[in-house]
Amino acid sequence: MNYFGNVDWLAIVLATVASMALGMVWYVALGRQWLAATGKTQEQVRGGAGGRTSPIIWAAACQLVIAYFIALLTPMVMGETSPTSGALFGAQIWLGFIVTSMIINHRYQNQKWSLTVIDGGYLFGVMVVQGAVIGLFG
């Protein structure tokens, strides 16, 4: 039995790279708004153990896991793996699990809605881009 599924690891790695590139563009464009929404200063965000490198490593590792599960589950749920089915599956997972969980957490943490919109919008992009990239590989 293959516990890692029959997935295309090249597609998974490329989907991870694509979503990380999206993150760079997204947060460069919305950096000021994001910082204001966090209620922190730039020094507070950059400080701490690992500085700015640690979150990037964690983001890449987590996005690799996300891409793996999109690659594994898309054909099971959608019946095929195409750019359209991958993007649609990613959007459905975002709506059903990701943004809903984010809203719950942000409401309990008393975060600003603008932070939820910025981070939730990025994660929507992650799911759709990863699904489309994985779908390109069928």
C-alpha positions, 0 to 999 in steps of 0.5 A, spaced: 500 500 500 502 506 498 501 511 503 503 517 500 498 516 494 500 516 487 502 524 486 506 528 481 512 531 486 514 535 481 507 538 480 507 539 488 514 542 488 512 547 483 505 549 486 509 550 492 514 555 489 508 558 485 504 560 491 510 562 495 511 567 489 504 569 490 505 571 497 511 575 495 507 579 490 501 579 495 504 582 501 509 587 498 503 590 495 499 590 501 504 590 506 503 597 509 495 595 510 497 588 513 502 591 518 496 596 520 491 590 521 496 587 525 497 592 530 504 591 530 510 595 528 515 593 523 520 592 528 515 587 532 514 583 526 521 582 524 524 581 531 524 574 535 528 568 534 529 566 527 527 573 525 524 574 518 527 567 515 523 562 520 516 564 518 518 563 510 521 556 512 514 555 516 510 557 510 514 553 505 513 547 509 506 548 510 504 550 503 508 544 501 503 540 505 497 543 502 499 542 495 500 535 497 493 534 499 490 538 493 494 533 489 492 527 493 485 529 493 483 533 487 482 526 483 478 523 488 473 529 489 473 532 482 473 525 478 479 528 474 485 533 475 485 539 470 487 546 471 479 547 472 478 542 477 484 543 481 482 551 482 475 549 483 477 544 489 482 549 492 477 554 492 472 549 495 477 547 500 478 555 502 471 556 503 469 550 507 475 550 511 480 555 511 477 562 511 472 559 516 477 557 521 481 563 520 474 567 521 473 563 528 480 564 530 480 572 528 474 573 532 476 570 538 483 574 538 479 580 536 483 581 530 481 587 525 477 584 519 482 587 514 487 582 517 482 577 515 481 579 508 488 580 507 490 574 509 484 570 507 485 573 500 492 570 500 490 563 502 484 563 497 490 565 492 494 559 494 489 554 494 487 556 487 494 557 484 496 551 487 490 547 484 491 550 477 498 548 477 497 541 480 492 540 474 496 542 469 500 536 470 494 532 470 
